[in-house]
């Protein structure tokens, strides 16, 4: 894994944006896999700025989001569909037909999972996958468990994940218990992966992902086997990585 340690979150976002823009220059119809949350916000803002300034054209870009809560409407402010449209799509010249997200309100969730996996395959897979990492080393909503789940699937969210996401809801009990997540196969088949991590809440998870055993108990550890995985982290998140150990509290 290519580990790049920065001093600040802004530097993480700057480097990630340059990598995505370079991919876009090389392949104007590239396929992006997008995560939600706080980690990619700076990156998305920089991509929107690049479009406004005439430095990037997203008209042929296709996007797939990593996950969605089951039971939340697309216009619910806590849904990942709402997040993606507000923080990414609405500031770019994306074509609506190129925006693909799992439907957490589908009548048949199993069929929706199959449809989503087929759509990713039909697009030729993901060119650049943008990931954050959960405090228990999950990526997307691939939670720690007895095995890696390859395909898009239904996930029962762990207590740790629900607690980490409770800050986005009015009350902890409002966090859904179930979600749809892209599986590890589609993540690992991406040609490039950017894993972004910032702050003390990601320190232990990042150590497991980069320097721990490859195990489904820490799903992000599977990224160690990916030839195009780049980790961009600040010093605090990286402080337990070999070669980056420091005496930060």
C-alpha positions, 0 to 999 in steps of 0.5 A: 500500500502507498501510504502518504502522511500529511500534516492537515486535513486540507492537505489530505483533500488537496492530494486526493483531489489532484489524484481524482482530477488526473484520472479524469484527465486521462479518462473523461468517462471514468467511473467513480465509487463514492463514500459518504461521511466527513472524510471525503468532504474536502475532496468533494469540495475541491472537485466542485471548485475545479468544475466551477473554475473550468478545470474539470468536466464531469459530463461523462463521469459515472458514479456508484455510491458505496452504501445506503441505509435501508428504510430511508427515502432518498430525500431524507437528509440522513440518507447517503443519496441525499448526502451524495447529491448535496455534497457532490452531484449538485455542484457538478455537471453530472448526467442524471443517467450516470448517477447510480445508487442503491435503493434502500426503499426497494420492495425486494432488497435482495433483488436490489442488491443483485441489480446494483452489482449487475450495474457496476459490472455493466459499467466495467467496474470502478476506476477510482474508489474513494473510501473512508474507514470506520472505527472498527475498520469497516469500509462501505458498510462491510462490517467485521465478521467471519468472512469477506462478503464479495457481492452487494449485500444487506448488512446488519450494522454493528453497535460501533458503526451505529454509535459512530453515525449517531452524530448525524441523527437527532437521536442514537435510536434513529440510526437504522439497524440495516443497510445495503453495502457494495461488497468487497469484490467490487471494491477490490476490483476497482483499478485505483483506491483512495483511502482517506483518514483523519483524526484520532478516531481513525488511528487504531482502525488505520493500523489494523488496515495497513499493518495488521493481519488480513482478516475479515475481522478488520475488513479494510485489511484486505486492501493490503492486497490491492496493487493500486491502493493509496492511503492518505492520512494525517499524522494523528491517524497514522501515528501507529503505522510502521515508520510513522510512529510518534509520541502524539497523545 
